[in-house]
Amino acid sequence: MSDEVKTLIEIALPVYLATSVCAILVAVTIAQGTSYYRNYDGDSKIIKYFVLSIVILSIVQVGDLFYNTYFELITCRLPHNYKKSNAGILIRIIPPSIIHYGLTFLTQCFYTLRVWFVSGHKTWLTGIIIVLSILQLGTGIAATAYVGTLITQGINSTSTILCDALISGSLVYFLREKPLNRSMRIGIGKITIYSINIGLITVAVSTITLITWLAAPHPQLTWEIFYYPAAQVYVNSVLVSLNARKEIRAQMIKNYSRPQSSMFMSFNVDSKSYTLRFSKNVMPLFNPIYEN
């Protein structure tokens, strides 16, 4: 086997594996997005447009990866095209990489808004999260456009991991108090579990991406196997958290009994208004910004 063929396989194989994983995840994204629009017609237009944008960007990213895979394995399969394949690889990975950082930024902003509500509008906390998210976006684009160095890629991955960990930790911390009402305990418990699981998954994916980027030989692009699917993981985490609201609400209403505290939480289920009371340190779990 010639050196050109070996180089082509080393470059194309990680992209092929990443594209295969992304194809599965984007199918889940489309299913989750369809479920969202069917069940949450009452959500605000901002949230609807947000969901539409992240779903479309996910599809565009996967489509671009499919094109890159086709170009590497089909268009450049003949020997006289090997040099063409190697020369254009950096240019072709820029669009899906920028989309990756953009999707990460958008989903982190979504969770930052949740932290803002459950923390009682703590500006310093949400400010730190936003700074970390902007840092990962800026260093990510810089690393992509100008061929990232160890420093820029390290800053990007570290800020992403810290941002995800801070978001999940904040949600768990501020939801730690258990209200007297059983229905509220069920709702808060489920949201806490969602926060922990989502945080563990996103932090794990970011950490594995950083490790493979540092450890594996860069010309082989092994890190792409975890890098590109990470954006799809972020998008699906948002859609899962949005689609879980109806189930959590239904369980809260089913187990609702007269509470003893003096604060309220109002929300709509199937166009009917419901009000629950909750303890003083627990902020609204379903915020007015989600619904009209």
C-alpha positions as CSV (number, residue, x, y, z in Angstrom):
1,M,0.0,0.0,0.0
2,S,1.4,3.4,-1.0
3,D,2.0,6.2,1.4
4,E,-0.6,8.3,-0.4
5,V,-3.3,5.6,0.2
6,K,-2.3,5.2,3.8
7,T,-2.6,9.0,4.3
8,L,-6.0,9.0,2.7
9,I,-7.3,6.2,4.9
10,E,-5.9,7.9,8.0
11,I,-7.7,11.1,7.2
12,A,-10.9,9.7,5.9
13,L,-11.6,7.0,8.5
14,P,-12.1,9.3,11.5
15,V,-14.3,11.5,9.4
16,Y,-16.3,8.5,8.3
17,L,-16.8,7.3,11.8
18,A,-17.7,10.7,13.1
19,T,-20.2,11.1,10.2
20,S,-21.8,7.8,11.0
21,V,-22.3,8.7,14.7
22,C,-23.6,12.2,13.8
23,A,-26.1,10.7,11.3
24,I,-27.6,8.6,14.1
25,L,-27.7,11.6,16.5
26,V,-29.2,14.0,14.0
27,A,-32.0,11.5,13.3
28,V,-32.7,11.6,17.1
29,T,-32.5,15.4,16.9
30,I,-35.1,15.5,14.1
31,A,-37.4,13.1,16.1
32,Q,-37.0,15.2,19.2
33,G,-37.6,18.4,17.3
34,T,-40.8,17.0,15.7
35,S,-42.0,15.8,19.1
36,Y,-41.4,19.3,20.5
37,Y,-43.4,21.1,17.9
38,R,-46.3,18.6,18.2
39,N,-46.5,18.9,22.0
40,Y,-45.4,22.4,22.9
41,D,-47.3,24.7,20.6
42,G,-47.9,27.1,23.4
43,D,-44.2,27.9,23.9
44,S,-43.0,31.4,23.1
45,K,-41.7,32.2,19.6
46,I,-38.2,32.8,20.9
47,I,-38.0,29.2,22.1
48,K,-39.5,27.9,18.9
49,Y,-37.1,29.8,16.7
50,F,-34.2,28.7,19.0
51,V,-35.2,25.0,18.6
52,L,-35.6,25.5,14.8
53,S,-32.2,27.1,14.5
54,I,-30.3,24.4,16.4
55,V,-32.0,21.6,14.5
56,I,-31.3,23.2,11.2
57,L,-27.6,23.8,12.1
58,S,-27.3,20.2,13.2
59,I,-28.6,19.0,9.9
60,V,-26.3,21.4,8.0
61,Q,-23.3,20.2,9.9
62,V,-24.0,16.5,9.3
63,G,-24.7,17.3,5.6
64,D,-21.3,19.0,5.3
65,L,-19.7,16.0,7.0
66,F,-21.4,13.7,4.5
67,Y,-20.0,15.8,1.6
68,N,-16.5,15.6,3.1
69,T,-16.7,11.9,3.5
70,Y,-17.9,11.5,-0.1
71,F,-15.2,13.8,-1.3
72,E,-12.5,11.8,0.5
73,L,-13.6,8.3,-0.3
74,I,-15.3,8.7,-3.7
75,T,-14.0,11.8,-5.5
76,C,-10.4,11.4,-4.4
77,R,-10.3,7.6,-4.5
78,L,-8.0,7.5,-7.6
79,P,-4.2,8.0,-7.2
80,H,-4.0,11.2,-9.1
81,N,-6.5,12.8,-6.7
82,Y,-4.7,12.0,-3.5
83,K,-2.8,15.3,-3.4
84,K,-6.1,17.1,-4.0
85,S,-7.6,15.4,-1.0
86,N,-4.8,16.2,1.4
87,A,-4.5,19.8,0.3
88,G,-8.1,20.7,0.8
89,I,-8.8,18.9,4.1
90,L,-8.2,22.0,6.3
91,I,-10.5,24.2,4.2
92,R,-13.3,21.6,4.2
93,I,-13.4,21.1,8.0
94,I,-13.8,24.8,8.7
95,P,-17.6,25.0,8.2
96,P,-18.7,22.0,10.3
97,S,-16.2,23.1,13.0
98,I,-17.6,26.6,13.2
99,I,-21.1,25.1,13.4
100,H,-19.9,22.9,16.2
101,Y,-18.7,25.8,18.3
102,G,-21.8,27.8,17.4
103,L,-24.2,25.0,18.6
104,T,-22.1,24.6,21.8
105,F,-22.5,28.3,22.5
106,L,-26.2,28.4,21.8
107,T,-27.0,25.4,24.0
108,Q,-24.8,26.8,26.8
109,C,-26.7,30.1,26.6
110,F,-30.0,28.1,26.9
111,Y,-28.7,26.5,30.1
112,T,-27.4,29.8,31.4
113,L,-30.9,31.2,31.2
114,R,-32.1,28.3,33.4
115,V,-29.3,29.0,35.9
116,W,-30.3,32.6,35.9
117,F,-33.9,31.7,37.0
118,V,-33.1,29.0,39.5
119,S,-30.3,31.0,41.1
120,G,-32.6,33.9,41.8
121,H,-31.0,36.1,39.1
122,K,-27.5,35.9,40.3
123,T,-25.6,38.1,37.9
124,W,-22.1,37.1,38.9
125,L,-22.8,33.4,38.4
126,T,-24.4,33.7,35.0
127,G,-21.7,36.2,34.0
128,I,-19.0,33.7,34.7
129,I,-20.8,31.1,32.6
130,I,-21.4,33.5,29.7
131,V,-17.7,34.5,29.7
132,L,-16.6,30.8,29.6
133,S,-19.1,30.1,26.8
134,I,-17.9,33.1,24.8
135,L,-14.3,32.0,25.4
136,Q,-14.9,28.6,24.0
137,L,-16.6,30.1,21.0
138,G,-13.9,32.6,20.3
139,T,-10.9,30.3,20.8
140,G,-12.7,27.6,18.8
141,I,-13.2,29.8,15.8
142,A,-9.7,31.1,16.1
143,A,-8.3,27.5,16.3
144,T,-10.3,26.5,13.3
145,A,-9.6,29.4,11.1
146,Y,-6.0,29.9,11.9
147,V,-4.9,26.2,12.6
148,G,-5.2,25.9,16.3
149,T,-2.2,25.6,18.5
150,L,-1.9,23.6,21.7
151,I,-2.7,26.7,23.8
152,T,-5.8,27.8,21.9
153,Q,-7.3,24.3,21.7
154,G,-6.4,23.7,25.4
155,I,-8.2,26.9,26.4
156,N,-11.2,26.0,24.3
157,S,-11.6,22.5,25.7
158,T,-11.0,23.7,29.3
159,S,-13.5,26.5,29.1
160,T,-16.1,24.2,27.6
161,I,-15.6,21.6,30.4
162,L,-15.7,24.3,33.1
163,C,-18.8,25.9,31.6
164,D,-20.7,22.6,31.4
165,A,-19.6,21.6,34.9
166,L,-20.6,25.0,36.3
167,I,-24.0,24.9,34.7
168,S,-24.8,21.4,36.0
169,G,-23.4,22.1,39.4
170,S,-25.4,25.3,39.7
171,L,-28.7,23.7,38.8
172,V,-28.1,20.8,41.2
173,Y,-27.1,23.3,44.0
174,F,-30.0,25.6,43.7
175,L,-32.5,22.8,43.3
176,R,-31.1,20.9,46.3
177,E,-33.8,22.0,48.8
178,K,-36.7,19.6,49.0
179,P,-40.1,21.3,49.3
180,L,-42.7,19.9,51.7
181,N,-45.1,19.2,48.9
182,R,-44.6,15.7,47.4
183,S,-45.5,16.8,43.9
184,M,-42.8,19.5,44.0
185,R,-40.2,17.0,45.3
186,I,-41.0,14.7,42.4
187,G,-40.6,17.5,39.8
188,I,-37.4,18.9,41.3
189,G,-35.9,15.5,41.7
190,K,-36.4,14.7,38.1
191,I,-35.0,18.0,36.9
192,T,-32.0,17.5,39.2
193,I,-31.4,14.0,37.7
194,Y,-31.7,15.5,34.2
195,S,-29.1,18.2,35.1
196,I,-26.7,15.7,36.5
197,N,-27.0,13.3,33.6
198,I,-26.7,16.0,31.0
199,G,-23.7,17.6,32.7
200,L,-21.9,14.2,33.0
201,I,-22.5,13.4,29.3
202,T,-21.4,16.8,28.0
203,V,-18.3,17.0,30.3
204,A,-17.3,13.5,29.4
205,V,-17.5,14.1,25.7
206,S,-15.5,17.3,25.9
207,T,-12.9,15.6,28.1
208,I,-12.5,12.7,25.7
209,T,-12.2,15.1,22.8
210,L,-9.4,17.0,24.6
211,I,-7.6,13.7,25.5
212,T,-7.7,12.3,22.0
213,W,-6.6,15.7,20.6
214,L,-3.6,15.7,22.9
215,A,-2.7,12.0,22.8
216,A,-3.4,10.9,19.2
217,P,-1.2,11.9,16.2
218,H,-2.8,15.1,14.7
219,P,-2.5,14.0,11.1
220,Q,-4.8,11.1,11.8
221,L,-7.6,13.3,13.0
222,T,-8.7,10.7,15.6
223,W,-10.2,13.5,17.8
224,E,-12.9,14.1,15.1
225,I,-14.6,10.9,16.1
226,F,-15.7,12.6,19.4
227,Y,-15.4,16.2,18.3
228,Y,-18.2,16.5,15.7
229,P,-20.8,14.3,17.6
230,A,-20.4,16.5,20.6
231,A,-22.5,19.3,19.0
232,Q,-25.3,16.8,18.4
233,V,-25.1,15.6,22.0
234,Y,-25.5,19.3,23.1
235,V,-28.5,19.8,20.9
236,N,-30.2,16.6,21.9
237,S,-29.7,17.4,25.6
238,V,-31.6,20.7,25.1
239,L,-34.4,19.0,23.2
240,V,-34.7,16.2,25.8
241,S,-34.9,18.8,28.6
242,L,-37.7,20.7,26.8
243,N,-39.7,17.6,25.8
244,A,-39.5,16.2,29.4
245,R,-41.6,19.1,30.8
246,K,-45.0,17.6,30.0
247,E,-44.1,14.3,31.7
248,I,-42.8,16.0,34.8
249,R,-45.8,18.3,35.0
250,A,-48.2,15.3,34.6
251,Q,-46.5,13.5,37.5
252,M,-46.5,16.7,39.7
253,I,-50.3,17.2,39.1
254,K,-51.0,13.5,39.7
255,N,-49.2,13.6,43.0
256,Y,-50.5,17.1,44.0
257,S,-51.8,17.6,47.4
258,R,-52.6,20.8,49.4
259,P,-49.3,22.4,50.2
260,Q,-48.4,24.3,53.4
261,S,-46.1,27.0,52.1
262,S,-47.0,30.4,50.7
263,M,-45.3,30.7,47.3
264,F,-46.7,29.7,44.0
265,M,-45.6,28.3,40.7
266,S,-48.0,28.6,37.7
267,F,-47.8,26.7,34.4
268,N,-50.0,25.5,31.7
269,V,-50.6,21.9,30.7
270,D,-52.8,21.1,27.7
271,S,-54.1,24.7,27.7
272,K,-55.2,24.4,31.3
273,S,-53.8,26.6,34.1
274,Y,-52.4,25.0,37.2
275,T,-50.8,26.5,40.3
276,L,-48.5,24.8,42.8
277,R,-46.9,26.2,45.9
278,F,-43.3,25.7,46.7
279,S,-40.7,26.6,49.3
280,K,-39.1,30.0,49.3
281,N,-35.7,29.1,47.9
282,V,-37.0,27.1,44.9
283,M,-37.5,29.3,41.8
284,P,-39.9,28.5,39.0
285,L,-39.0,25.3,37.1
286,F,-41.0,26.2,34.1
287,N,-40.3,29.8,33.3
288,P,-42.6,32.3,31.6
289,I,-40.1,32.8,28.8
290,Y,-40.8,29.3,27.6
291,E,-44.5,29.9,27.2
292,N,-46.8,32.6,25.8
